[in-house]
């Protein structure tokens, strides 16, 4: 009996030992739209790992460098100058956390990350075209969605030496990625990026009225994406920021 108890104690979750003091973090979550339906395809076990690995590889090319073959003019991306402190598989996407304990996450870093992710979701059909060589499914998920937020995070230290993070910005990123079905790229204005730099890249700020637990959050989206929305969706989900004359 003692041996059984010892084995159980060894195998079970050992708990968290401590939570570090709060720091600023950047949270990125991507979600594969329609993944649940795709997951129900027959003989899934024969190709699901190829699919998941390919999608994650594309996202990580935007972070760690490599050829972004999906853009209109493919180029060899250099690695971003900061690596994530955490990456975690979420079932239908991934969570990445950058811990900014030394204030190294610059505005240039964030804008570069945004542009790379925007390109990936915009040209996602190119990723599918490559996947058709290995996967016998003609209706692969059509879109990949990104939610990005910045804010307070806490690092949790586990008894086995590993780590995890919690914090409002992680919750916010998860809300953003689900917010508007027709918009695949959305981030919080808490990223603290300058208006001029955003506008030069085609982004603008608007109020997300119905974001659960973060109502009336100002968000950053691509201006063309917003223009293409149906008027009823604009009125229901967003409110434009009024200019003071």
C-alpha positions in Angstrom: 0.0 0.0 0.0 2.8 2.4 0.9 4.4 1.8 -2.6 1.1 2.6 -4.3 0.8 5.8 -2.3 4.4 6.8 -3.1 3.7 6.2 -6.8 0.6 8.3 -6.7 2.4 11.1 -4.9 5.1 10.9 -7.6 2.8 11.0 -10.6 0.3 13.6 -9.5 0.6 17.3 -10.0 3.1 18.6 -7.4 1.6 22.0 -7.1 3.0 25.5 -7.3 5.8 26.5 -4.9 5.6 30.3 -5.4 4.4 33.2 -7.5 7.0 35.8 -8.5 6.3 39.5 -8.1 4.1 40.9 -10.9 5.9 42.0 -14.1 4.7 43.3 -17.4 4.1 40.7 -20.1 3.1 40.4 -23.7 0.6 37.6 -24.5 0.0 36.2 -27.9 -2.7 33.6 -28.6 -3.5 32.0 -32.0 -6.6 30.0 -32.8 -7.3 27.9 -35.8 -10.8 28.7 -36.9 -13.0 25.7 -37.6 -10.6 23.3 -35.9 -13.3 21.4 -34.1 -15.1 20.5 -37.3 -11.8 19.6 -38.9 -11.0 17.4 -35.9 -14.0 15.3 -36.6 -12.8 14.2 -40.0 -12.3 10.4 -40.5 -8.8 8.9 -40.1 -7.7 12.0 -38.3 -4.8 10.2 -36.6 -3.1 9.7 -40.0 -2.5 13.4 -40.6 -3.4 15.6 -37.6 0.2 15.8 -36.4 1.4 17.0 -39.8 -1.3 19.7 -39.8 -0.7 21.0 -36.3 3.1 20.9 -36.8 2.9 22.9 -40.0 0.7 25.6 -38.5 2.8 26.0 -35.4 5.9 26.1 -37.6 4.5 29.0 -39.6 3.7 30.9 -36.5 7.1 30.2 -35.1 8.8 31.4 -38.3 7.3 34.8 -37.5 9.0 34.7 -34.1 12.2 32.7 -34.5 12.9 33.4 -38.1 12.8 31.5 -41.4 11.2 31.9 -44.9 7.7 33.3 -44.8 6.7 31.5 -48.0 3.1 32.6 -47.7 3.5 36.3 -48.3 3.1 38.0 -51.8 6.9 38.4 -51.9 8.4 35.7 -49.6 11.5 36.7 -47.7 13.9 35.3 -45.1 12.8 36.7 -41.8 15.4 37.2 -39.1 14.6 36.1 -35.6 12.9 38.6 -33.4 15.4 39.9 -30.8 13.4 38.5 -27.9 12.3 34.9 -27.4 9.1 34.0 -25.6 9.4 32.9 -21.9 6.6 30.4 -22.4 4.9 28.6 -25.2 2.0 26.3 -24.5 -0.3 24.2 -26.8 -4.0 25.0 -26.2 -5.7 22.3 -28.2 -6.7 24.5 -31.2 -3.8 27.0 -31.0 -0.9 28.2 -28.9 -0.1 30.7 -26.2 3.2 32.6 -26.2 4.3 34.8 -23.3 7.1 37.4 -23.4 8.1 38.5 -19.9 9.3 42.1 -19.9 11.0 42.2 -16.5 13.8 44.3 -17.8 11.8 46.6 -20.1 13.3 45.1 -23.3 10.1 44.8 -25.3 10.4 47.9 -27.5 7.7 49.5 -29.6 9.7 48.4 -32.7 9.6 44.8 -31.5 5.9 44.9 -31.0 5.1 46.6 -34.3 7.4 44.1 -36.1 5.6 41.2 -34.4 2.2 42.6 -35.4 3.1 43.0 -39.0 4.5 39.5 -39.3 1.3 38.0 -37.7 -0.9 40.1 -39.9 0.9 38.9 -43.0 0.4 35.2 -41.9 -3.3 35.5 -41.3 -3.8 37.5 -44.5 -2.0 35.0 -46.7 -3.1 31.9 -44.8 -4.5 30.2 -47.9 -0.9 29.8 -49.1 -0.2 27.7 -46.0 -3.2 25.5 -46.9 -1.9 25.1 -50.5 1.3 23.6 -49.1 -0.6 21.4 -46.7 -2.7 19.9 -49.6 0.5 18.0 -50.7 0.4 15.9 -47.4 -3.2 16.0 -46.2 -6.2 14.4 -48.1 -8.7 17.0 -47.1 -9.9 19.7 -49.4 -11.7 21.9 -46.8 -8.9 22.7 -44.3 -9.6 25.5 -41.8 -9.7 28.7 -43.8 -8.3 31.1 -41.2 -6.0 31.6 -38.4 -6.8 34.2 -35.7 -4.5 36.2 -33.5 -5.1 38.0 -30.2 -2.4 40.1 -28.6 -2.4 41.9 -25.3 0.0 43.5 -22.8 -0.3 43.8 -19.1 0.5 42.4 -15.7 1.6 38.7 -15.4 2.7 36.5 -12.6 5.2 33.7 -13.0 4.2 30.5 -11.2 7.0 28.2 -10.2 6.0 24.6 -10.0 7.5 22.1 -7.6 9.2 20.1 -10.5 11.1 23.2 -11.6 8.8 24.2 -14.5 7.0 27.5 -14.8 3.7 28.9 -15.9 2.1 32.3 -16.1 -1.2 33.9 -15.1 -2.5 37.4 -15.6 -5.2 39.7 -17.0 -3.4 40.2 -20.3 -3.5 36.4 -21.0 -7.3 36.5 -20.4 -7.6 39.5 -22.6 -5.7 37.9 -25.5 -8.0 34.9 -25.3 -11.0 37.2 -25.4 -9.6 39.1 -28.4 -8.9 36.1 -30.5 -12.6 35.1 -30.2 -14.2 38.5 -30.5 -15.2 39.1 -34.0 -15.5 36.2 -36.4 -14.7 38.3 -39.5 -11.6 39.8 -38.0 -8.6 37.5 -37.7 -6.1 39.9 -36.2 -6.9 42.1 -33.2 -4.8 43.4 -30.3 -5.3 45.6 -27.3 -4.3 49.2 -27.3 -2.5 48.4 -24.0 0.5 47.6 -26.3 1.1 51.3 -26.0 2.0 51.9 -29.7 2.2 55.3 -31.2 -0.7 56.4 -33.4 1.6 57.6 -36.2 3.4 54.3 -36.4 0.1 52.3 -36.4 -1.4 54.4 -39.1 1.7 54.1 -41.3 1.2 50.3 -41.2 -2.6 50.5 -41.9 -3.9 49.9 -38.4 -6.2 52.1 -36.3 -7.8 52.1 -32.9 -11.5 51.5 -32.2 -13.5 50.6 -29.1 -14.7 47.0 -28.7 -18.0 47.4 -26.9 -18.9 43.8 -26.1 -15.6 42.2 -25.1 -16.5 40.0 -22.2 -14.9 41.2 -18.9 -13.1 43.9 -20.8 -16.1 46.0 -22.1 -15.1 49.2 -24.0 -11.6 48.1 -24.4 -9.7 50.1 -27.1 -8.3 47.7 -29.7 -6.0 47.8 -32.7 -7.2 46.3 -36.0 -6.4 46.7 -39.6 -8.3 49.5 -41.2 -9.2 47.6 -44.3 -10.5 44.7 -42.2 -12.8 47.0 -40.4 -14.0 48.7 -43.6 -15.1 45.3 -44.9 -17.3 44.4 -42.0 -21.0 44.5 -42.4 -22.5 47.7 -41.0 -24.6 45.7 -38.4 -21.4 44.0 -37.1 -19.7 47.4 -36.8 -22.5 48.8 -34.8 -22.9 45.8 -32.6 -19.3 45.1 -31.8 -17.4 48.4 -32.2 -17.6 52.1 -31.5 -15.4 54.5 -33.3 -13.4 56.9 -31.2 -14.7 60.5 -31.7 -12.2 63.1 -32.6 -12.3 66.3 -30.6 -12.6 69.3 -32.8 
